Amino acid sequence: MNRPHVIVNCAMSADGKIALPNRKQIRISSDEDIKRMYQLRNDVDAVLVGIGTVLTDDPKLTVKEKYVKNPKQPLRVVLDKECRTPHNAFVVNNKAQTLIFTSTKKNVKKYKENVEVVKVLLDDEGFLDLNQVLSILYDKGVRKLLIEGGGTVIWNFLKNRLVDELYIYIGSIIIGGAKSPTVAEGFGIKNENEVIYLKLISLIQLGEGVLLHYKTIDESL
Ligand SMILES: NC(=O)c1ccc[n+]([C@@H]2O[C@H](COP(=O)([O-])OP(=O)(O)OC[C@H]3O[C@@H](n4cnc5c(N)ncnc54)[C@H](OP(=O)(O)O)[C@@H]3O)[C@@H](O)[C@H]2O)c1
């Protein structure tokens, strides 16, 4: 299957949490990491999040001029089975194009003209089929896709062996909380045979934190 190159970017605390125990957003990245993240966004064709992140964080998913001169806005992509993306969410504003993947067109709201809603099939676990999502994105010209979360989406891409690279920023803060969201949620692996192995490419200090760059290891080789 032709699919885009898939990059995951995420910021976590030193204790591995990506948000507060009540799932609300908290700033984890340093200024230096935020600049890097905007440059990365500018360098890809599309940026993808799950509806969980849209409803809790209301992200814009655009590139700010403050960080990148003459930004070229990537396509914004939302995985949203029931089409719950609010019509006034930042992710559907007119600053860039948006593609919402859904499994039903029943609830589709009146979005602006920059928003396309595309129906895809469900996988065995009732999530939107990521192979179909990636194939459609490829057909639309997306060659580099950035996954920005949250943990459920990142886990499903990893579990389906659809991630090529990961950037994980570790901020020098502790959040705590057994129920605080982490980088990879879902049910996790069942046994050692299912471990997802990574190759560490680089490790650099960015402000007060550390940026880890990994590639996934292709076990079929
Ligand atoms: N620190 C960071 O870098 C960072 C970045 C982003 C988010 N976050 C945090 O992450 C948390 C949100 O994460 P989350 O896990 O609740 O939500 P999420 O991963 O953003 O979205 C998950 C939802 O997306 C939908 N979905 C549809 N197809 C899917 C598929 N194939 N795989 C996975 N999900 C699919 C499902 O809802 P439907 O069934 O309704 O479609 C699913 O429940 C928030 O606390 C946010 O602050 C942190």
The ligand as a Tripos MOL2 file, in Angstrom:
@<TRIPOS>MOLECULE
LIG
   48    52     1     0     0
SMALL
NO_CHARGES

@<TRIPOS>ATOM
      1 N1          1.5550   16.7010   25.1580 N.am      1 LIG1
      2 C1          1.2380   16.4950   23.9020 C.2       1 LIG1
      3 O1          2.1260   16.5140   23.0160 O.2       1 LIG1
      4 C2         -0.1920   16.2620   23.5250 C.ar      1 LIG1
      5 C3         -0.5680   16.3760   22.1800 C.ar      1 LIG1
      6 C4         -1.9030   16.1170   21.8370 C.ar      1 LIG1
      7 C5         -2.8280   15.7530   22.8220 C.ar      1 LIG1
      8 N2         -2.4200   15.6730   24.1110 N.ar      1 LIG1
      9 C6         -3.3810   15.2450   25.1500 C.3       1 LIG1
     10 O2         -3.9300   13.9970   24.7650 O.3       1 LIG1
     11 C7         -5.2390   13.8810   25.3530 C.3       1 LIG1
     12 C8         -6.2140   13.4560   24.2620 C.3       1 LIG1
     13 O3         -5.8750   12.1520   23.8600 O.3       1 LIG1
     14 P1         -6.9800   11.0210   23.7260 P.3       1 LIG1
     15 O4         -6.2580    9.7410   23.7270 O.co2     1 LIG1
     16 O5         -8.0500   11.2800   24.7350 O.co2     1 LIG1
     17 O6         -7.6470   11.3720   22.3270 O.3       1 LIG1
     18 P2         -7.0910   11.3620   20.8280 P.3       1 LIG1
     19 O7         -6.0270   10.3400   20.6720 O.co2     1 LIG1
     20 O8         -6.8010   12.7610   20.4230 O.co2     1 LIG1
     21 O9         -8.4180   10.9240   20.0380 O.3       1 LIG1
     22 C9         -8.8980    9.6090   20.2070 C.3       1 LIG1
     23 C10       -10.2310    9.4810   19.5270 C.3       1 LIG1
     24 O10       -10.0780    9.6110   18.1220 O.3       1 LIG1
     25 C11       -11.0620    8.8400   17.4810 C.3       1 LIG1
     26 N3        -10.4750    7.9100   16.5320 N.ar      1 LIG1
     27 C12       -11.0620    7.5630   15.3670 C.ar      1 LIG1
     28 N4        -10.3280    6.6840   14.7110 N.ar      1 LIG1
     29 C13        -9.2520    6.4350   15.4830 C.ar      1 LIG1
     30 C14        -8.1630    5.5570   15.3220 C.ar      1 LIG1
     31 N5         -8.0000    4.7900   14.2250 N.pl3     1 LIG1
     32 N6         -7.2530    5.4900   16.3200 N.ar      1 LIG1
     33 C15        -7.3770    6.2630   17.4060 C.ar      1 LIG1
     34 N7         -8.4110    7.1160   17.6110 N.ar      1 LIG1
     35 C16        -9.3310    7.2050   16.6450 C.ar      1 LIG1
     36 C17       -11.7980    8.0540   18.5590 C.3       1 LIG1
     37 O11       -12.9860    8.7720   18.8860 O.3       1 LIG1
     38 P3        -14.3200    8.4850   18.0140 P.3       1 LIG1
     39 O12       -14.6470    7.0200   18.2510 O.co2     1 LIG1
     40 O13       -15.3300    9.4160   18.5290 O.co2     1 LIG1
     41 O14       -13.9370    8.7210   16.5970 O.co2     1 LIG1
     42 C18       -10.8370    8.1110   19.7290 C.3       1 LIG1
     43 O15       -11.4600    7.9900   20.9720 O.3       1 LIG1
     44 C19        -5.5900   15.2340   25.9280 C.3       1 LIG1
     45 O16        -5.4070   15.1780   27.3120 O.3       1 LIG1
     46 C20        -4.5680   16.1620   25.2850 C.3       1 LIG1
     47 O17        -4.2810   17.2810   26.0930 O.3       1 LIG1
     48 C21        -1.1350   15.9210   24.4860 C.ar      1 LIG1
@<TRIPOS>BOND
     1     1     2 1
     2     2     3 2
     3     2     4 1
     4     4     5 ar
     5     4    48 ar
     6     5     6 ar
     7     6     7 ar
     8     7     8 ar
     9     8     9 1
    10     8    48 ar
    11     9    10 1
    12     9    46 1
    13    10    11 1
    14    11    12 1
    15    11    44 1
    16    12    13 1
    17    13    14 1
    18    14    15 2
    19    14    16 1
    20    14    17 1
    21    17    18 1
    22    18    19 2
    23    18    20 1
    24    18    21 1
    25    21    22 1
    26    22    23 1
    27    23    24 1
    28    23    42 1
    29    24    25 1
    30    25    26 1
    31    25    36 1
    32    26    27 ar
    33    26    35 ar
    34    27    28 ar
    35    28    29 ar
    36    29    30 ar
    37    29    35 ar
    38    30    31 1
    39    30    32 ar
    40    32    33 ar
    41    33    34 ar
    42    34    35 ar
    43    36    37 1
    44    36    42 1
    45    37    38 1
    46    38    39 2
    47    38    40 1
    48    38    41 1
    49    42    43 1
    50    44    45 1
    51    44    46 1
    52    46    47 1
@<TRIPOS>SUBSTRUCTURE
     1 LIG1         1 GROUP 0 **** ****
